[in-house]
Structures are given as C-alpha cells and as structure tokens.
Amino acid sequence: MDVLTYCLTKPGAWQDEPWEGDIVAKAGDKIFAFIGSGEAVSLKCGTRTEADELVAIYPDDVSVSHYIGRYGWNLIKVGGKVPDDELRELIDQSYEAIVATLPKSRRGRKDEF
C-alpha cells in the first residue's frame, strides 16, 4: 500500500518535509501521518489506552511512537500483519482526530485548509 498516496486523497491534505528526509501528511498546519521512508507510518490512534490495544493485537508490527507515543501515536509497519483496509481506517481516524483539533472555522470546509 502506498501510504502517502492514500493520505493525500484526504480533503485538504498535503505533503510536507519539515525535517530533511522526513515526509509527513498534514491537514492545515497539523501533521496526521509521519511517513518517513514509507516502511512505517506513525498515526494518532486515539488515547494511549486505545492505541495500546492495537499494539497488543499486532505486537510485531505496531509499537508506541517515539516522543509522541504518550499522546496515542503508534508506529505501524507498512506491509506487515496489519491489513491494508485496517491501515486505511487508521489513517482515516488519525486524519479525523487531527482535523478535529483545528479551529472550528476551519473544520467545515476540509477542502480549503
């Protein structure tokens, strides 16, 4: 699965490289997916407790993201045991969670971040 391509199908999503070699997908000015080289993706997976459930299900392919893991972010191996349809759902959830943090005036028209 091409994670970046899928991320960029989300309304208002765009690619950025805030640090050399680190590709991210953003909604507005907020990151919803840390993609890097494409071998893994860090996504907001709810609260830390909710995110831990995913780690328990896929212990070899999902781990707590460094630095931001305490906020519910997980690192998910692309092409591992997490099925592509579930990975797409996780991307959708991360996107929605981040869009929900945008100012209300910018949430209604996601195509115009």
PyRosetta script that sets phi, psi and omega in degrees:
from pyrosetta import init, pose_from_sequence

init()
pose = pose_from_sequence("MDVLTYCLTKPGAWQDEPWEGDIVAKAGDKIFAFIGSGEAVSLKCGTRTEADELVAIYPDDVSVSHYIGRYGWNLIKVGGKVPDDELRELIDQSYEAIVATLPKSRRGRKDEF")
pose.set_psi(1, 136.0)
pose.set_omega(1, 176.4)
pose.set_phi(2, -91.6)
pose.set_psi(2, 98.1)
pose.set_omega(2, -174.8)
pose.set_phi(3, -60.9)
pose.set_psi(3, -46.2)
pose.set_omega(3, -178.1)
pose.set_phi(4, -60.1)
pose.set_psi(4, -46.1)
pose.set_omega(4, 179.9)
pose.set_phi(5, -58.5)
pose.set_psi(5, -44.0)
pose.set_omega(5, 179.0)
pose.set_phi(6, -64.8)
pose.set_psi(6, -44.8)
pose.set_omega(6, 179.4)
pose.set_phi(7, -56.9)
pose.set_psi(7, -39.6)
pose.set_omega(7, -175.9)
pose.set_phi(8, -75.9)
pose.set_psi(8, -5.8)
pose.set_omega(8, 173.8)
pose.set_phi(9, -80.8)
pose.set_psi(9, -12.4)
pose.set_omega(9, -179.5)
pose.set_phi(10, -71.5)
pose.set_psi(10, 141.0)
pose.set_omega(10, -178.9)
pose.set_phi(11, -55.6)
pose.set_psi(11, 125.5)
pose.set_omega(11, 176.9)
pose.set_phi(12, 78.3)
pose.set_psi(12, 1.5)
pose.set_omega(12, -178.9)
pose.set_phi(13, -74.6)
pose.set_psi(13, 146.5)
pose.set_omega(13, 179.0)
pose.set_phi(14, -149.2)
pose.set_psi(14, 154.9)
pose.set_omega(14, -178.9)
pose.set_phi(15, -89.4)
pose.set_psi(15, 140.1)
pose.set_omega(15, 176.7)
pose.set_phi(16, -139.7)
pose.set_psi(16, 162.0)
pose.set_omega(16, 175.6)
pose.set_phi(17, -134.4)
pose.set_psi(17, 76.1)
pose.set_omega(17, -175.3)
pose.set_phi(18, -66.4)
pose.set_psi(18, -25.5)
pose.set_omega(18, 176.2)
pose.set_phi(19, -129.7)
pose.set_psi(19, 140.3)
pose.set_omega(19, -175.7)
pose.set_phi(20, -51.4)
pose.set_psi(20, 122.1)
pose.set_omega(20, 177.7)
pose.set_phi(21, 84.4)
pose.set_psi(21, -1.2)
pose.set_omega(21, 180.0)
pose.set_phi(22, -109.5)
pose.set_psi(22, 102.1)
pose.set_omega(22, 179.8)
pose.set_phi(23, -84.5)
pose.set_psi(23, 135.6)
pose.set_omega(23, 176.7)
pose.set_phi(24, -132.8)
pose.set_psi(24, 159.0)
pose.set_omega(24, 171.7)
pose.set_phi(25, -111.6)
pose.set_psi(25, 133.9)
pose.set_omega(25, -177.2)
pose.set_phi(26, -122.7)
pose.set_psi(26, 152.8)
pose.set_omega(26, 167.4)
pose.set_phi(27, -119.4)
pose.set_psi(27, 118.7)
pose.set_omega(27, -171.9)
pose.set_phi(28, 63.9)
pose.set_psi(28, -129.3)
pose.set_omega(28, 179.6)
pose.set_phi(29, -104.9)
pose.set_psi(29, 16.4)
pose.set_omega(29, -176.1)
pose.set_phi(30, -115.8)
pose.set_psi(30, 137.9)
pose.set_omega(30, -180.0)
pose.set_phi(31, -78.5)
pose.set_psi(31, 132.1)
pose.set_omega(31, 172.4)
pose.set_phi(32, -115.6)
pose.set_psi(32, -9.0)
pose.set_omega(32, 176.3)
pose.set_phi(33, -152.2)
pose.set_psi(33, 124.1)
pose.set_omega(33, 172.1)
pose.set_phi(34, -94.0)
pose.set_psi(34, 112.6)
pose.set_omega(34, -171.3)
pose.set_phi(35, -103.2)
pose.set_psi(35, -34.9)
pose.set_omega(35, 179.2)
pose.set_phi(36, 57.5)
pose.set_psi(36, -125.6)
pose.set_omega(36, -177.2)
pose.set_phi(37, -83.6)
pose.set_psi(37, -8.3)
pose.set_omega(37, -179.9)
pose.set_phi(38, 96.0)
pose.set_psi(38, -4.3)
pose.set_omega(38, 178.6)
pose.set_phi(39, -77.9)
pose.set_psi(39, -23.3)
pose.set_omega(39, 178.0)
pose.set_phi(40, -150.5)
pose.set_psi(40, 161.3)
pose.set_omega(40, 179.2)
pose.set_phi(41, -138.3)
pose.set_psi(41, 136.8)
pose.set_omega(41, 174.6)
pose.set_phi(42, -98.5)
pose.set_psi(42, 128.6)
pose.set_omega(42, -177.3)
pose.set_phi(43, -132.9)
pose.set_psi(43, 151.3)
pose.set_omega(43, 173.5)
pose.set_phi(44, -75.7)
pose.set_psi(44, 116.5)
pose.set_omega(44, -174.7)
pose.set_phi(45, -114.4)
pose.set_psi(45, 39.6)
pose.set_omega(45, 179.9)
pose.set_phi(46, 88.2)
pose.set_psi(46, -151.7)
pose.set_omega(46, 177.1)
pose.set_phi(47, -73.9)
pose.set_psi(47, 170.1)
pose.set_omega(47, 178.5)
pose.set_phi(48, -60.5)
pose.set_psi(48, -38.0)
pose.set_omega(48, 178.9)
pose.set_phi(49, -63.3)
pose.set_psi(49, -44.9)
pose.set_omega(49, 178.0)
pose.set_phi(50, -64.4)
pose.set_psi(50, -41.8)
pose.set_omega(50, -179.7)
pose.set_phi(51, -65.4)
pose.set_psi(51, -33.7)
pose.set_omega(51, 178.7)
pose.set_phi(52, -64.5)
pose.set_psi(52, -29.1)
pose.set_omega(52, 176.9)
pose.set_phi(53, -61.1)
pose.set_psi(53, -40.2)
pose.set_omega(53, 178.7)
pose.set_phi(54, -67.0)
pose.set_psi(54, -38.8)
pose.set_omega(54, 177.0)
pose.set_phi(55, -62.7)
pose.set_psi(55, -39.6)
pose.set_omega(55, -179.8)
pose.set_phi(56, -66.9)
pose.set_psi(56, -35.8)
pose.set_omega(56, -179.1)
pose.set_phi(57, -73.7)
pose.set_psi(57, -40.7)
pose.set_omega(57, -176.7)
pose.set_phi(58, -124.1)
pose.set_psi(58, 65.4)
pose.set_omega(58, -174.0)
pose.set_phi(59, -62.9)
pose.set_psi(59, -24.6)
pose.set_omega(59, -179.9)
pose.set_phi(60, -87.3)
pose.set_psi(60, -15.1)
pose.set_omega(60, -174.0)
pose.set_phi(61, -123.2)
pose.set_psi(61, -6.6)
pose.set_omega(61, 179.1)
pose.set_phi(62, -131.9)
pose.set_psi(62, 131.0)
pose.set_omega(62, 177.6)
pose.set_phi(63, -139.8)
pose.set_psi(63, 165.3)
pose.set_omega(63, 178.0)
pose.set_phi(64, -69.1)
pose.set_psi(64, 130.3)
pose.set_omega(64, 178.9)
pose.set_phi(65, -66.2)
pose.set_psi(65, 141.2)
pose.set_omega(65, 176.9)
pose.set_phi(66, -64.4)
pose.set_psi(66, 144.1)
pose.set_omega(66, 174.6)
pose.set_phi(67, 70.5)
pose.set_psi(67, -46.4)
pose.set_omega(67, -175.5)
pose.set_phi(68, -107.4)
pose.set_psi(68, 3.1)
pose.set_omega(68, -178.5)
pose.set_phi(69, -58.5)
pose.set_psi(69, -33.9)
pose.set_omega(69, -178.8)
pose.set_phi(70, -64.6)
pose.set_psi(70, -15.4)
pose.set_omega(70, 178.8)
pose.set_phi(71, -96.6)
pose.set_psi(71, 11.7)
pose.set_omega(71, 176.9)
pose.set_phi(72, 94.9)
pose.set_psi(72, 15.9)
pose.set_omega(72, 178.8)
pose.set_phi(73, -92.4)
pose.set_psi(73, 134.4)
pose.set_omega(73, 176.9)
pose.set_phi(74, -120.6)
pose.set_psi(74, 149.7)
pose.set_omega(74, 173.0)
pose.set_phi(75, -97.4)
pose.set_psi(75, 121.5)
pose.set_omega(75, -174.8)
pose.set_phi(76, -117.5)
pose.set_psi(76, 124.7)
pose.set_omega(76, 178.4)
pose.set_phi(77, -70.2)
pose.set_psi(77, 129.0)
pose.set_omega(77, 177.9)
pose.set_phi(78, -84.8)
pose.set_psi(78, 132.6)
pose.set_omega(78, -179.5)
pose.set_phi(79, 84.5)
pose.set_psi(79, 9.0)
pose.set_omega(79, 178.3)
pose.set_phi(80, -91.8)
pose.set_psi(80, -146.4)
pose.set_omega(80, -175.9)
pose.set_phi(81, -80.7)
pose.set_psi(81, -12.9)
pose.set_omega(81, 176.2)
pose.set_phi(82, -74.4)
pose.set_psi(82, 115.0)
pose.set_omega(82, -178.7)
pose.set_phi(83, -60.2)
pose.set_psi(83, 149.0)
pose.set_omega(83, -178.7)
pose.set_phi(84, -56.7)
pose.set_psi(84, -39.1)
pose.set_omega(84, -179.8)
pose.set_phi(85, -66.2)
pose.set_psi(85, -35.3)
pose.set_omega(85, 176.8)
pose.set_phi(86, -71.3)
pose.set_psi(86, -36.9)
pose.set_omega(86, 177.1)
pose.set_phi(87, -63.7)
pose.set_psi(87, -41.1)
pose.set_omega(87, 176.5)
pose.set_phi(88, -61.6)
pose.set_psi(88, -41.0)
pose.set_omega(88, 177.3)
pose.set_phi(89, -62.8)
pose.set_psi(89, -40.0)
pose.set_omega(89, 178.8)
pose.set_phi(90, -65.8)
pose.set_psi(90, -38.4)
pose.set_omega(90, 175.4)
pose.set_phi(91, -63.2)
pose.set_psi(91, -44.4)
pose.set_omega(91, 178.6)
pose.set_phi(92, -58.6)
pose.set_psi(92, -44.9)
pose.set_omega(92, -179.4)
pose.set_phi(93, -64.5)
pose.set_psi(93, -41.5)
pose.set_omega(93, 179.1)
pose.set_phi(94, -63.4)
pose.set_psi(94, -45.2)
pose.set_omega(94, 178.5)
pose.set_phi(95, -57.8)
pose.set_psi(95, -50.2)
pose.set_omega(95, -178.5)
pose.set_phi(96, -62.3)
pose.set_psi(96, -40.3)
pose.set_omega(96, 179.6)
pose.set_phi(97, -62.5)
pose.set_psi(97, -40.7)
pose.set_omega(97, -178.5)
pose.set_phi(98, -74.2)
pose.set_psi(98, -41.0)
pose.set_omega(98, 177.8)
pose.set_phi(99, -60.0)
pose.set_psi(99, -36.3)
pose.set_omega(99, -179.8)
pose.set_phi(100, -63.7)
pose.set_psi(100, -19.9)
pose.set_omega(100, 179.0)
pose.set_phi(101, -87.2)
pose.set_psi(101, -9.8)
pose.set_omega(101, 178.6)
pose.set_phi(102, -71.3)
pose.set_psi(102, 155.6)
pose.set_omega(102, 176.4)
pose.set_phi(103, -54.8)
pose.set_psi(103, 143.2)
pose.set_omega(103, -176.7)
pose.set_phi(104, -53.2)
pose.set_psi(104, -34.5)
pose.set_omega(104, -178.6)
pose.set_phi(105, -66.0)
pose.set_psi(105, -16.4)
pose.set_omega(105, -177.9)
pose.set_phi(106, -108.8)
pose.set_psi(106, 1.0)
pose.set_omega(106, -177.0)
pose.set_phi(107, -86.1)
pose.set_psi(107, -32.7)
pose.set_omega(107, -173.3)
pose.set_phi(108, -67.1)
pose.set_psi(108, -32.9)
pose.set_omega(108, -176.7)
pose.set_phi(109, -118.2)
pose.set_psi(109, 78.0)
pose.set_omega(109, -175.3)
pose.set_phi(110, -61.1)
pose.set_psi(110, -22.0)
pose.set_omega(110, -179.3)
pose.set_phi(111, -78.1)
pose.set_psi(111, -3.6)
pose.set_omega(111, -177.0)
pose.set_phi(112, -125.9)
pose.set_psi(112, 43.2)
pose.set_omega(112, 177.2)
pose.set_phi(113, -62.0)
pose.dump_pdb("model.pdb")
